[in-house]
Amino acid sequence: MKAIDQVIALEREALDGWASGKAEGYAIHAHPDLIYFDNLGAQELVEGMENVIAYAKKTFAELPAHTYEMAGLKARKYGDTVILSYQYHPSLLDGSPSTKWAATVVYSLTGSRWKMVHANWTMLIPPQMPT
């Protein structure tokens, strides 16, 4: 399996954990030194897998189980690094859409395993038109 395909499969496995309603499930392939940002509560750097897990458990404690689509997925490999960019389009189990996000996630080959070393998530909020 090509490196890009391996990393996409790892990211889908991590997202499956997240979509099951367990926020900490996203860190399944995280490097211990993971760096994480989002525009919700982690606008300042959250560093380290354990700190990211603690942040996710607290911030997304009420995360409902849902399905998702990785829309517009782009993946690029640069040496021992793979960068994924996509939009995360979740839907609640009743089929209703939830808030969309944009993600840039970086995996690095550590030994013989791909590990998530950086994740940046941005909640996509529709622009408000002036009234």
Residue frames as a rotation matrix with the C-alpha (Angstrom) as fourth column:
MET 1
0.586 0.810 0.000 0.00
0.810 -0.586 0.000 0.00
0.000 0.000 -1.000 0.00
LYS 2
-0.100 -0.599 0.795 1.33
0.523 -0.711 -0.470 3.44
0.846 0.369 0.384 -0.92
ALA 3
-0.815 -0.341 -0.468 2.22
0.573 -0.354 -0.739 5.83
0.086 -0.871 0.484 1.89
ILE 4
-0.816 0.551 0.173 -0.59
-0.531 -0.834 0.147 8.27
0.226 0.028 0.974 1.03
ASP 5
0.018 0.855 -0.519 -3.16
-0.312 0.498 0.809 5.46
0.950 0.147 0.276 1.06
GLN 6
-0.278 -0.194 -0.941 -1.83
0.738 0.583 -0.339 4.23
0.615 -0.789 -0.019 4.42
VAL 7
-0.974 -0.137 -0.178 -2.10
0.220 -0.746 -0.629 7.70
-0.047 -0.652 0.757 5.95
ILE 8
-0.506 0.862 0.040 -5.62
-0.687 -0.430 0.586 8.25
0.522 0.269 0.809 4.59
ALA 9
0.093 0.522 -0.848 -6.65
0.174 0.830 0.530 4.90
0.980 -0.197 -0.013 6.10
LEU 10
-0.582 -0.364 -0.727 -5.14
0.765 0.058 -0.641 5.94
0.275 -0.930 0.244 9.47
GLU 11
-0.964 0.249 0.095 -6.96
-0.263 -0.943 -0.206 9.28
0.038 -0.223 0.974 9.36
ARG 12
-0.167 0.947 -0.274 -10.26
-0.522 0.151 0.839 7.55
0.836 0.284 0.469 8.54
GLU 13
-0.078 0.085 -0.993 -9.71
0.626 0.779 0.017 5.20
0.776 -0.621 -0.114 11.49
ALA 14
-0.882 -0.275 -0.383 -9.09
0.472 -0.548 -0.691 8.20
-0.020 -0.790 0.613 13.75
LEU 15
-0.754 0.653 0.069 -12.19
-0.606 -0.733 0.310 9.95
0.253 0.192 0.948 12.41
ASP 16
-0.073 0.718 -0.692 -14.24
-0.010 0.694 0.720 6.79
0.997 0.059 -0.044 12.94
GLY 17
-0.470 -0.167 -0.867 -13.22
0.827 0.259 -0.499 6.93
0.308 -0.951 0.016 16.62
TRP 18
-0.985 0.097 -0.143 -14.26
-0.050 -0.952 -0.302 10.59
-0.166 -0.290 0.943 16.76
ALA 19
-0.528 0.825 -0.199 -17.54
-0.622 -0.216 0.753 9.91
0.578 0.522 0.627 14.96
SER 20
-0.320 0.398 -0.860 -18.40
0.478 0.851 0.216 7.18
0.818 -0.342 -0.463 17.46
GLY 21
0.697 0.598 0.395 -18.88
0.027 -0.573 0.819 9.97
0.716 -0.560 -0.416 20.02
LYS 22
0.710 -0.558 -0.430 -15.54
0.618 0.200 0.760 9.50
-0.338 -0.805 0.487 21.79
ALA 23
0.949 -0.300 -0.094 -13.48
-0.314 -0.880 -0.356 12.66
0.024 0.368 -0.930 21.33
GLU 24
0.239 -0.923 0.300 -10.28
-0.665 0.070 0.744 10.97
-0.708 -0.377 -0.597 22.50
GLY 25
0.518 0.043 0.855 -10.69
0.369 0.890 -0.268 8.42
-0.772 0.454 0.445 19.70
TYR 26
0.991 -0.132 -0.021 -9.22
-0.083 -0.478 -0.874 10.90
0.106 0.868 -0.485 17.23
ALA 27
0.410 -0.895 0.174 -5.77
-0.909 -0.384 0.164 10.59
-0.080 -0.226 -0.971 18.85
ILE 28
0.894 0.022 0.447 -5.37
-0.084 0.989 0.119 6.87
-0.440 -0.144 0.887 18.10
HIS 29
0.572 -0.712 0.408 -2.42
0.802 0.381 -0.460 7.51
0.172 0.590 0.789 15.74
ALA 30
0.927 -0.170 0.334 -1.04
-0.195 -0.980 0.043 10.62
0.320 -0.105 -0.941 17.44
HIS 31
-0.039 -0.987 -0.157 2.65
0.399 0.129 -0.908 11.16
0.916 -0.098 0.388 18.06
PRO 32
0.125 0.070 -0.990 3.42
0.992 -0.005 0.125 11.92
0.004 -0.998 -0.070 21.73
ASP 33
-0.635 -0.451 -0.627 4.54
0.473 -0.869 0.146 15.42
-0.611 -0.204 0.765 20.66
LEU 34
-0.146 0.682 0.716 1.39
0.963 -0.068 0.261 16.17
0.227 0.728 -0.647 18.63
ILE 35
-0.913 -0.014 -0.407 0.64
0.102 -0.976 -0.195 19.87
-0.395 -0.219 0.892 18.07
TYR 36
-0.310 0.903 0.298 -3.03
0.946 0.261 0.195 20.85
0.098 0.342 -0.935 17.76
PHE 37
-0.942 0.178 -0.285 -4.97
-0.131 -0.975 -0.178 24.04
-0.310 -0.130 0.942 16.96
ASP 38
-0.315 0.844 0.435 -8.62
0.929 0.181 0.323 24.83
0.194 0.506 -0.841 16.36
ASN 39
-0.769 0.059 0.637 -10.67
0.005 -0.995 0.098 28.01
0.639 0.078 0.765 16.28
LEU 40
0.376 0.900 -0.220 -12.99
0.224 0.142 0.964 26.88
0.899 -0.412 -0.149 19.06
GLY 41
0.992 -0.011 0.124 -11.01
-0.123 -0.230 0.965 26.58
0.018 -0.973 -0.230 22.29
ALA 42
0.425 -0.895 0.138 -7.49
0.643 0.406 0.650 25.76
-0.637 -0.187 0.747 21.13
GLN 43
0.963 -0.080 0.256 -6.59
0.131 -0.690 -0.712 29.01
0.234 0.719 -0.654 19.44
GLU 44
0.283 -0.916 0.284 -3.41
-0.951 -0.230 0.206 28.81
-0.124 -0.329 -0.936 21.43
LEU 45
-0.212 -0.506 -0.836 -1.18
-0.630 0.725 -0.279 25.83
0.748 0.467 -0.472 20.79
VAL 46
0.706 0.261 0.658 -2.09
-0.651 0.606 0.458 22.58
-0.280 -0.751 0.598 22.55
GLU 47
0.035 -0.840 -0.542 1.04
-0.838 0.271 -0.473 20.50
0.544 0.470 -0.695 22.67
GLY 48
-0.854 -0.419 0.308 1.46
-0.516 0.754 -0.407 16.82
-0.062 -0.506 -0.860 23.48
MET 49
-0.594 0.621 -0.512 -0.86
-0.012 0.629 0.777 13.91
0.805 0.467 -0.366 22.84
GLU 50
-0.508 0.402 -0.762 -2.03
0.850 0.375 -0.370 13.71
0.137 -0.836 -0.532 26.47
ASN 51
-0.719 0.227 -0.656 -2.88
0.102 -0.900 -0.423 17.44
-0.687 -0.371 0.624 26.54
VAL 52
-0.779 0.457 -0.429 -4.74
-0.574 -0.246 0.781 17.15
0.251 0.855 0.454 23.23
ILE 53
-0.531 0.591 -0.607 -6.74
0.435 0.805 0.403 14.21
0.727 -0.050 -0.685 24.58
ALA 54
-0.553 0.304 -0.776 -7.57
0.756 -0.207 -0.621 16.14
-0.349 -0.930 -0.116 27.77
TYR 55
-0.812 0.244 -0.531 -8.61
-0.348 -0.932 0.105 19.17
-0.469 0.270 0.841 25.70
ALA 56
-0.708 0.548 -0.445 -10.81
-0.361 0.261 0.895 17.06
0.607 0.795 0.012 23.40
LYS 57
-0.530 0.520 -0.669 -12.49
0.727 0.685 -0.044 15.23
0.436 -0.510 -0.742 26.31
LYS 58
-0.559 0.283 -0.780 -13.32
0.527 -0.604 -0.598 18.54
-0.640 -0.745 0.188 28.00
THR 59
-0.742 0.189 -0.643 -14.26
-0.455 -0.847 0.276 20.62
-0.492 0.497 0.715 24.96
PHE 60
-0.446 0.545 -0.710 -16.17
-0.722 0.250 0.645 17.93
0.529 0.801 0.281 23.09
ALA 61
-0.902 0.064 0.427 -17.66
-0.303 0.610 -0.732 16.09
-0.308 -0.790 -0.531 26.09
GLU 62
-0.022 0.989 0.147 -21.11
-0.256 0.136 -0.957 16.17
-0.967 -0.058 0.250 24.53
LEU 63
-0.627 -0.299 -0.719 -19.94
-0.752 -0.008 0.659 15.01
-0.203 0.954 -0.220 21.10
PRO 64
0.399 0.825 0.400 -22.79
-0.603 0.565 -0.564 13.01
-0.691 -0.017 0.722 19.57
ALA 65
-0.378 -0.399 0.835 -22.19
0.346 0.776 0.528 9.92
-0.859 0.488 -0.156 17.48
HIS 66
0.468 0.475 -0.745 -22.45
-0.481 -0.570 -0.666 10.80
-0.741 0.670 -0.038 13.80
THR 67
0.477 -0.355 0.804 -21.45
0.792 0.570 -0.219 9.89
-0.381 0.741 0.553 10.28
TYR 68
0.286 -0.442 -0.850 -19.13
-0.193 -0.896 0.400 11.99
-0.939 0.050 -0.342 8.16
GLU 69
0.838 -0.182 0.514 -17.70
0.545 0.225 -0.808 12.69
0.032 0.957 0.288 4.74
MET 70
-0.060 -0.891 -0.450 -14.13
0.412 -0.433 0.802 13.78
-0.909 -0.138 0.393 4.00
ALA 71
0.824 0.494 0.277 -14.95
0.460 -0.298 -0.836 16.28
-0.330 0.817 -0.473 1.26
GLY 72
0.902 -0.431 0.033 -12.33
-0.294 -0.666 -0.686 17.58
0.318 0.609 -0.727 -1.15
LEU 73
0.754 -0.628 0.193 -9.57
0.114 0.414 0.903 15.39
-0.647 -0.659 0.384 0.27
LYS 74
0.720 -0.680 -0.140 -6.10
-0.362 -0.196 -0.911 16.31
0.592 0.707 -0.388 -0.97
ALA 75
0.841 -0.518 0.157 -2.98
0.107 0.444 0.889 14.44
-0.531 -0.731 0.429 0.10
ARG 76
0.703 -0.702 -0.118 0.65
-0.411 -0.264 -0.873 15.18
0.581 0.662 -0.474 -0.64
LYS 77
0.833 -0.527 -0.171 3.80
0.511 0.612 0.604 13.28
-0.214 -0.590 0.778 0.33
TYR 78
0.650 -0.720 0.241 7.08
-0.496 -0.643 -0.583 15.07
0.576 0.260 -0.775 0.93
GLY 79
-0.494 -0.868 -0.056 9.79
-0.573 0.374 -0.729 12.62
0.654 -0.328 -0.682 2.00
ASP 80
-0.777 0.147 -0.612 8.71
0.477 0.772 -0.419 11.12
0.411 -0.618 -0.670 5.33
THR 81
-0.755 0.554 -0.352 5.79
-0.060 -0.592 -0.804 13.53
-0.653 -0.585 0.480 5.68
VAL 82
-0.604 0.674 0.425 2.21
0.692 0.178 0.700 13.32
0.396 0.716 -0.574 4.37
ILE 83
-0.898 0.355 -0.260 -0.10
-0.169 -0.824 -0.542 16.33
-0.406 -0.442 0.800 4.54
LEU 84
-0.488 0.835 0.256 -3.87
0.862 0.414 0.292 15.88
0.137 0.363 -0.921 4.34
SER 85
-0.903 0.360 -0.233 -6.32
-0.290 -0.913 -0.286 18.71
-0.316 -0.191 0.929 3.71
TYR 86
-0.665 0.747 -0.019 -10.07
0.504 0.467 0.726 18.18
0.551 0.473 -0.687 3.63
GLN 87
-0.462 0.641 0.613 -13.42
-0.784 -0.618 0.055 19.37
0.414 -0.455 0.788 4.86
TYR 88
-0.965 0.207 -0.160 -15.16
0.261 0.816 -0.515 17.31
0.024 -0.539 -0.842 7.52
HIS 89
-0.488 0.870 0.073 -18.91
-0.690 -0.436 0.578 17.18
0.535 0.232 0.813 6.84
PRO 90
-0.993 0.114 0.038 -20.67
0.060 0.744 -0.665 15.47
-0.104 -0.658 -0.745 9.75
SER 91
-0.246 0.969 -0.014 -24.30
-0.523 -0.120 0.844 14.37
0.816 0.215 0.536 9.88
LEU 92
-0.436 0.193 0.879 -26.13
-0.848 0.239 -0.473 13.34
-0.301 -0.952 0.060 13.02
LEU 93
-0.927 0.003 0.376 -27.52
0.048 0.993 0.110 9.82
-0.373 0.120 -0.920 13.10
ASP 94
0.051 0.997 0.057 -30.98
0.379 0.033 -0.925 11.16
-0.924 0.069 -0.376 12.22
GLY 95
0.105 -0.107 0.989 -29.46
0.993 0.073 -0.098 12.49
-0.062 0.992 0.114 8.97
SER 96
0.963 0.268 0.016 -29.44
0.268 -0.963 -0.040 16.16
0.005 0.043 -0.999 9.92
PRO 97
0.292 -0.912 0.287 -26.23
0.463 -0.128 -0.877 18.01
0.837 0.389 0.385 9.05
SER 98
0.671 -0.207 -0.712 -23.91
0.655 -0.284 0.700 19.33
-0.348 -0.936 -0.055 11.72
THR 99
0.757 -0.420 -0.501 -21.24
-0.399 -0.904 0.154 22.03
-0.518 0.083 -0.852 11.69
LYS 100
0.861 -0.492 0.129 -18.65
0.392 0.481 -0.785 21.58
0.324 0.726 0.607 8.96
TRP 101
0.621 -0.756 -0.207 -14.93
-0.109 -0.345 0.932 21.86
-0.776 -0.556 -0.297 9.60
ALA 102
0.781 -0.556 -0.284 -11.79
-0.311 0.048 -0.949 22.26
0.541 0.830 -0.135 7.50
ALA 103
0.821 -0.509 0.261 -8.73
-0.042 0.401 0.915 20.27
-0.570 -0.762 0.308 8.52
THR 104
0.464 -0.806 -0.366 -5.05
-0.566 0.048 -0.823 20.17
0.681 0.590 -0.434 7.73
VAL 105
0.859 -0.141 0.493 -3.36
-0.328 0.588 0.739 17.16
-0.394 -0.796 0.459 9.27
VAL 106
0.259 -0.874 -0.412 0.31
-0.845 0.002 -0.535 16.21
0.468 0.486 -0.738 9.06
TYR 107
0.971 -0.045 0.233 1.63
-0.066 0.890 0.450 12.69
-0.228 -0.453 0.862 9.50
SER 108
0.214 -0.958 -0.189 5.31
-0.963 -0.175 -0.204 11.80
0.163 0.225 -0.961 9.81
LEU 109
0.633 -0.106 -0.767 6.97
-0.027 0.987 -0.159 8.42
0.773 0.122 0.622 9.42
THR 110
0.243 -0.485 0.840 8.29
-0.965 -0.208 0.159 7.56
0.098 -0.849 -0.519 12.87
GLY 111
-0.438 -0.406 0.802 10.30
-0.397 0.888 0.233 4.37
-0.806 -0.216 -0.550 12.75
SER 112
-0.975 0.124 0.182 8.08
0.221 0.558 0.800 2.17
-0.002 0.820 -0.572 10.63
ARG 113
-0.164 0.977 -0.133 4.74
0.967 0.133 -0.217 3.79
-0.194 -0.164 -0.967 11.60
TRP 114
-0.463 0.157 0.872 2.94
0.336 -0.880 0.336 6.89
0.820 0.449 0.355 10.41
LYS 115
-0.295 0.325 -0.898 2.04
0.932 -0.107 -0.345 9.20
-0.208 -0.939 -0.272 13.30
MET 116
0.563 0.548 0.618 -0.07
0.598 -0.787 0.153 12.37
0.571 0.283 -0.771 13.39
VAL 117
-0.378 -0.802 -0.463 2.28
0.923 -0.287 -0.258 15.19
0.074 -0.524 0.848 14.39
HIS 118
-0.931 0.119 -0.346 0.13
-0.057 -0.981 -0.184 18.26
-0.362 -0.151 0.920 13.68
ALA 119
-0.336 0.879 0.337 -3.59
0.929 0.252 0.270 18.93
0.153 0.404 -0.902 13.29
ASN 120
-0.934 0.129 -0.332 -5.30
-0.064 -0.978 -0.200 22.23
-0.350 -0.166 0.922 12.58
TRP 121
-0.411 0.881 0.233 -9.11
0.909 0.380 0.170 22.33
0.061 0.282 -0.958 12.54
THR 122
-0.974 0.172 -0.145 -11.24
-0.165 -0.984 -0.060 25.34
-0.153 -0.035 0.988 11.61
MET 123
-0.284 0.950 0.132 -14.97
0.615 0.286 -0.734 25.43
-0.735 -0.127 -0.666 12.17
LEU 124
-0.880 0.030 0.474 -16.62
0.416 -0.431 0.801 26.62
0.229 0.902 0.367 8.98
ILE 125
-0.279 0.773 -0.570 -19.12
0.546 -0.360 -0.756 29.26
-0.790 -0.522 -0.322 9.91
PRO 126
0.103 0.361 0.927 -21.24
0.976 -0.218 -0.023 30.75
0.194 0.907 -0.374 7.13
PRO 127
-0.893 -0.437 0.111 -20.49
0.416 -0.893 -0.170 34.45
0.173 -0.106 0.979 6.68
GLN 128
-0.041 0.879 -0.474 -23.07
0.805 -0.252 -0.537 36.79
-0.592 -0.404 -0.697 8.11
MET 129
-0.314 0.039 0.949 -24.43
0.791 -0.542 0.284 39.25
0.525 0.840 0.139 5.61
PRO 130
-0.976 -0.017 -0.217 -24.87
0.138 -0.820 -0.555 42.84
-0.168 -0.572 0.803 6.79
THR 131
-0.198 0.978 0.065 -28.45
0.964 0.206 -0.169 43.78
-0.179 0.029 -0.983 7.41
